[in-house]
Structures are given as C-alpha cells and as structure tokens.
Amino acid sequence: MIRSTTRDSLGIFWNGEEVDGILMYSFWRQWKENAPQFPQQLWPPDSELKTRKLFGESWTVWQSEMRLVTWPSCEAWKSVVSNTLQSMRVQGAIIAWCGLEGAFADPPQLFSPSAMSGGVWVCLDQNGTLFGPPALDDDFQPLSDEILRKLHDFIVIEDVSKLYWQAPH
C-alpha cells in the first residue's frame, strides 16, 4: 500500500483546475457579515487567496481557499498553520480547521464522523487546543473520528440543540 504525504494529499480546485492548496474554515455561532482578516503574510508571497461565506440561520462559516505555488518550509509548516487558525480564533471564531476538498457538512452534521470522517486534518477547538497538523512530508493523517465526534457534540449541544426542542416527540 502506497501512503501519501500530507503535501501530496492537499489540493483545491482553482479556476476549474486541481492545484496545490489548502481549505481553511472558521465557525461563528451567529451571522458574521464580513470575512475575518486572513493572515496572508504568514504564507509564501506567491500564494493566492479566495474567501466565501457559508451560513445558516444561526451560524456562519468563512471558507478560505489558499492556492500554494510554493509550500511553507517543513520546519515552518506547523507554526504557519497553527498561527493562521489562531488568527481566526482571536477574531471571534469558535472553531477553526482545515479540511479536504468535498469534506464539509453544514450544521447539524458539521464534524459528524458519518459526514466528515477522514476529511479534517487540523483543528483549533473551542478551548484553544490544537489537533494536528500532520507533518508536511510525512504520511497524511486526518483527525480521528473520536476527535470529530467531540467537535460535533460541542456544535450540536451549543449551537443547534434548540432545534431538537422544537421537534415533535
């Protein structure tokens, strides 16, 4: 079995073409009109950024797509990723994470292992705990379903539990 490195596993679709890059997300419990300030200065200068808003009645997720022509050095990788996620948290995001293309689910399925297993590779949780990232040139290792379940339970209990109270029994 051939195992892929983290670098080889991360890619995005940019103008219809698959390229090297990462997807970063930041979750707010309310409507967040404006995109958070992205710390692009942490990334190589030839990187390109696009942002878009995903939202529901009681939540907002800002998605940042970062096209990477040049990757951060292996030595700087963890710091660049964690400082980027920390920047989102400082601006008010409850949780910030990076995931694979196609591995996003709206609340209440956000972080549900049945919807997102194998698709999240680093997360800064609501307590400021960093899970990941895998080393850039080591085997790609997404977060475990156990970690996803804890993140999911936090989102459901704290964000959309009121929907369950309104459901008929």
BATIKE-144291 format. One record per residue (C-alpha): residue in one letter; x, y, z. Coordinates in steps of 0.1 Angstrom, whole numbers, padded with zeros to 4 digits, always signed. Layout:
BEGIN
AXYZ
...
This chain:
BEGIN
M+0000+0000+0000
I+0014+0034-0010
R+0009+0061+0016
S+0006+0097+0005
T+0024+0125+0023
T+0004+0155+0036
R+0018+0177+0008
D+0006+0152-0018
S-0028+0149-0002
L-0037+0186-0001
G-0052+0202-0031
I-0080+0225-0042
F-0099+0234-0073
W-0088+0268-0086
N-0105+0282-0117
G-0115+0247-0126
E-0081+0231-0123
E-0068+0209-0094
V-0038+0227-0078
D-0017+0225-0046
G-0035+0243-0018
I-0055+0241+0014
L-0090+0248+0026
M-0094+0266+0059
Y-0127+0272+0078
S-0137+0293+0107
F-0170+0288+0126
W-0191+0315+0142
R-0223+0310+0162
Q-0240+0339+0147
W-0243+0358+0114
K-0208+0372+0105
E-0212+0397+0077
N-0176+0404+0069
A-0148+0379+0063
P-0122+0377+0090
Q-0088+0393+0082
F-0067+0364+0068
P-0031+0364+0079
Q-0017+0360+0043
Q+0017+0374+0054
L+0023+0340+0072
W+0022+0322+0038
P+0046+0323+0009
P+0042+0355-0011
D+0031+0337-0043
S+0001+0322-0025
E-0034+0333-0037
L-0065+0336-0015
K-0102+0334-0021
T-0129+0335+0006
R-0165+0327+0007
K-0193+0326+0033
L-0213+0295+0041
F-0242+0302+0065
G-0274+0291+0081
E-0300+0307+0104
S-0277+0306+0135
W-0242+0301+0122
T-0216+0314+0097
V-0185+0296+0084
W-0159+0315+0064
Q-0140+0293+0040
S-0106+0304+0028
E-0091+0287-0002
M-0053+0292-0004
R-0036+0283-0036
L+0000+0274-0029
V+0026+0277-0057
T+0053+0274-0030
W+0047+0255+0002
P+0059+0268+0036
S+0091+0250+0047
C+0087+0217+0066
E+0102+0235+0096
A+0076+0264+0095
W+0046+0243+0084
K+0031+0236+0119
S+0036+0272+0130
V+0022+0287+0098
V-0009+0265+0100
S-0015+0269+0138
N-0009+0307+0137
T-0034+0310+0108
L-0061+0291+0128
Q-0052+0311+0159
S-0058+0343+0140
M-0093+0332+0132
R-0100+0324+0169
V-0086+0358+0180
Q-0111+0374+0156
G-0140+0355+0173
A-0143+0322+0155
I-0154+0294+0179
I-0135+0267+0160
A-0110+0269+0131
W-0099+0240+0110
C-0085+0228+0076
G-0102+0201+0056
L-0100+0183+0023
E-0120+0192-0008
G-0155+0179-0005
A-0153+0172+0032
F-0176+0198+0046
A-0211+0194+0061
D-0234+0221+0073
P-0246+0221+0109
P-0260+0200+0124
Q-0238+0175+0105
L-0207+0196+0109
F-0179+0174+0122
S-0201+0143+0122
P-0179+0113+0115
S-0206+0100+0092
A-0203+0131+0071
M-0167+0142+0075
S-0146+0112+0085
G-0111+0114+0071
G-0116+0150+0058
V-0103+0172+0086
W-0066+0173+0092
V-0060+0201+0117
C-0083+0219+0141
L-0081+0246+0168
D-0110+0238+0191
Q-0132+0260+0213
N-0108+0256+0242
G-0077+0266+0221
T-0065+0230+0218
L-0046+0223+0185
F-0052+0188+0170
G-0027+0183+0142
P-0014+0192+0116
P+0004+0162+0102
A+0040+0169+0091
L+0042+0182+0056
D+0063+0154+0042
D+0052+0125+0065
D+0022+0102+0059
F-0010+0122+0057
Q-0030+0117+0089
P-0065+0132+0092
L-0080+0137+0127
S-0096+0107+0143
D-0134+0101+0143
E-0132+0104+0181
I-0119+0140+0179
L-0145+0147+0152
R-0173+0134+0175
K-0162+0157+0203
L-0162+0187+0180
H-0196+0176+0166
D-0211+0172+0201
F-0199+0207+0210
I-0215+0222+0179
V-0248+0203+0184
I-0251+0209+0221
E-0241+0245+0220
D-0254+0257+0186
V-0284+0237+0172
S-0298+0219+0203
K-0327+0244+0203
L-0338+0227+0170
Y-0343+0194+0189
W-0365+0211+0215
Q-0389+0222+0187
A-0391+0188+0171
P-0423+0169+0177
H-0419+0138+0200
